[in-house]
Amino acid sequence: MANEQGQGSPLSALPPSRVERRNRIIRTALEQLSESDYDAIQMRDVAKAADVALATLYRYFPSKERLFAAVQLEWVEVLHRRVAQRGLRGNSNLERLLDVLQRSIGSFKKNPQFYRVLLMLESTKDPVARELYEVMARATADTYREAIGDVDPETAARLLQATLDLLGAEMRAWALGRRTIEDAAGRIEDSLRLLFTYQETTGKSTHLRVAGHSG
């Protein structure tokens, strides 16, 4: 996990009062992002709503980018906890993977501003914000991997990478206004149904028979 304040103090080494203050800032910023776009949110407004001095906020998060990297990580972790609590629905690898993807896409449909922050963080040069983004990406990949847990590791890794590439391409097309989110979701599902046309071979290996990419 990234260091608090972007400096040398691990979060686990902070006094409880400072951890709570940091978490309060993140929760406050998350609430503001739930109601407004990233560009419209000012750090001073977050500080005021979190009941901390602006200078204090900057000691925890030296930049707006770092703050909202932490916010995005918190938001994604909440989504993953909900998935874990409810469990994955479906009787096959494909159906379970589609279930978790549909939940993710549905969350972005309700809160498109969170996806726009995600796109911004993908290209961040800030090392701390980048570390938070990588933590978030690994958590997301782990959640998707659980859906195909009974596939051999090599094939699962290839399926997971193809799924993430497809998801990223379609969601970017939606974010850029090239298609509706319903169309993006439909294209993802159609492509995955083709991608998952794989067959068991002799022994323990499973090889993909990729039929193609829809649309």
N, C-alpha and C positions, 0 to 999 in steps of 0.2 A: 504494500500500500504506500502511496506517496506520503512524504513527510508533511506534517502540519506546518503551515506558514511557508512552505516551499524552502525551508532551511534545514537545519540538522536535527530537529527534535522529532523522533518517532511519535506517532499519535499515541501509542500505548504507554509512553513515558510521561504524558501530560497529566497534571492533576485533574481529578474528576470535574472540577468547576470549569476548567478551560475546555475539556472535552465537551461538556454540556453547552458551553457558549459557542463553540465551533459548530456543533450539531444544530443549535438554534439558528445560527446564521444560514446554514444549508437549508433547513426546513423553511425558513422565511423566503429565501430566494426561490426555492422550489414552488412555494405557493404563488409567488409573483409571476414565475414563468408559466404556471398553470393558467394565469389570467391575462398574460400579456406576452408580446414578442420580446426576444432577447435584446434587440436593439433599443427597445423602448424602456428598458429597465436601467435605472441609474444606481450605482453603488451606494450613494448617499441615501436613496430610498430604502434599499435593503437594510442599511445600518439603522435607520430610524425605526423601521418596522421590527427589527430584531432587538431593539433597545440596547444598541451598543454604539460607541463613538465611531465615527468614520475611520479614525486612525486605528482603532482596535480591529475593525473589519480588515483593514489592509495589512495588519500584522498577521492575521490568519490567512488571508488570501491577497497576495500582492497585486493581483490583476483580476479583472472581471472574468477573463478566460479561465483562470484557475478555479474561481468560485463556481462557475457553471459547469466545469468538468466534474467537480465534486457533486453538484446538483444532479447532473445527468447520471452519474454512477449510482447515486441514491435512488433515483427514479427507476433505473433498470433493475437494481437489486430488489426493490419492492415488487416489480412485475415478476421476477423470478421466484420470489418467495410465494407469491400467489399461485404460480404454476405448481410449485412443489406441494403446497397445501391441498390444492384441488386434484393433483395428479394429472397425468396425461391420458386423454381419451383416445380410444381406437384399438383395434385388434391386430394392427400390422405396423411395421416400421413407418410406412408411408403415412398412414392415417394419424399416427401419433405425432409425426413431424409436422403434418399439415395443421394439426390442432394447435401446437405451440406457435407456429408461424401465424395462424389466424389470430391468435390472441395478441401477438406482438403488433401485427398490422392494425388490428382494431384499436390498440392503444395509441398508435401514431395517428390514426384517423381522428380520434377524439382530441389529440393534443399534437397537431402538426408542428408546433413551435419546438417541441422536443426533438423532432427529427432534424429540423434545421440546425439546432445546436449540435447534434451529432455530426452532421456534415461539416460544420465548422471545426469541430475537434479532430476530425479525420486528418486535416491538413495543418494542425497546430504545430508551431515550432517551439512552443513553451515546453521544456522537459518535464515539469511536474504535471501540467495538464495532459501531456502525452502519456505519461505513466498511468494516470487515472483512466484515460481512454483505453489503454491496453488492458488494464484490469477489467474494465467493463466489457471489452471485446471477448476476453477469455471467459468471463462469466456467461455471456450470451452463447458462445460456442459450446460450453459445457452443458447448458440447458438443452440446446438442440441435440447434442450428442446423446443425451439420456433417452431421447425418443427412438434412437436406432441402436440401443445398447446391445442387442443380440446379434448384430452384424460383426463380422471379424474386423479387427482394428484397422487394417489397411484399407479395406473397402469403406468402412465408416468414415475414415479421414477424407477419402476422396469424395464421398457423398456429401459430407459436411461442407467441404470447400466449395463444391459445385452449388450447393444450396445457398451458402452465404454470398457467393458471387452473383447468383441469380437474384436473390433478395435485394442486394445492394443496387444492382442495375435497374430493377423495376421500381424500387422506391425512389431512386434518384430521378427517374423519368416522371414519377408522380410529383416529386418536390419541384421539378422544373416546369410543371404544368403540361407535360406532353401526353399524359393520360390520367384518367380518374384513378383513385385508389382502388375502386372495385375492379377496374380493368387490370391494374397491376396485380392485384391478388389473384384474379382469374388466370392471368398469364403464368404466374408463379406456380399455381396448382397444376395447370396443364403441363407445364414443362417438367415438374417433378413427377407427375404420373408417367411421363415418357422416360425420364431418367431412371426411375425405379423399376423399369422393365429389365431386371437382372435375373440371373438364374444360378442355381447351385451347380457347381461342378464337382467332380470327384474329389475326395479328400476334404480338407478343412477350408480351402480357399473358395471365395466367392468373387466372381468377376462380373463387372458391369457390362451390359449390352446396351449402350447408349443409343437410343433410337433417333435422337435429334433434339432440337430446341424449337418449341412452338413459337409462332409469330415471328 
